[in-house]
């Protein structure tokens, strides 16, 4: 019997349900784990996703998409399978997808993290027979401090220089809103936002996520100097014409990649803050153990390292996801 989930050129496929999970090519039915661009693509005929992620998905893929929003935990039947979405703790609306067919259960985790995050629901452990896990930070060197501790460091960096603008660069969806929510524990000062960050932050506010006050940079007079202010921008704003508005800013980047010595310097930032929306090494190991899965398939990032560790050190049946590929080439996997 073929496995319940296989990998096709379009993406992860479930034949029993005749649907795809996070497909990267247009398909009839797509189940979406979350709205990041490498998981949610345009062109599908019918989308299923968590109800709370609808605003982000429509903003990114178009208001007119045919989208069915599903509450986390609700079971729906798609052909010969039962489907449910369960929080992945990654970003707003992110989910693991549980698939049940004839007593067999698979869980596709998408991207996930185990750390507390005031901007999204916490990770939910889903026990299953087979578990598909990411390995973006699948090396033992990746171990995170709490978001609260990192936010305290960001706040101290910002408050430490009130003569210059403080430009913090981080991803516009998920990371930026997490910083704004974490900062609320330390300040209620207004933070200024790049337009790409502002648009998505407003969607977070509409679903009740509490953050510090924000104002788009574009709403400020051109004569305003931003001295002593914190400005949040996506990485695309670094060294762009938009950045010329800020005179002699201090700059920083918030990312899990800042855990690697030299990354901050190579990317041209004065300061790096280690903050990730993915599981670190202990989080990956703990999650695999808690699912009690008999089979583990590893994708994204350090899939060979993590699958080898799970096999050799933990005596689990783990292997890279591309072993499930249907066909002669693995083109497109981990896109």
Secondary structure, DSSP 8 states (H G I E B T S, - for coil): ---SEEEETTEEEETTTTEEES-SS--SEEE-S--STTT--S--SEEEEEGGGHHHHHHHH-TT--EEEE-TT--EEETTEEEEEEE-SSSTT-EEEEEEETTEEEEE--S---S--TTS--------SEEEEEETT-STT-----HHHHHHHHHHHHHT-SSS-EEEE--TTTHHHHHHHHHTTT----EEE-HHHHHHHHHHHHTT-----EEEGGGS-TT---TT-EEEE-GGGTTSGGGGGSTT-EEEEESGGGGSTTHHHHHT-SEEE---SS--HHHHHHHHHHHT-SEEEEEEESHHHHHHHHHHTT--EEEEGGGGB-SS--TTTT-
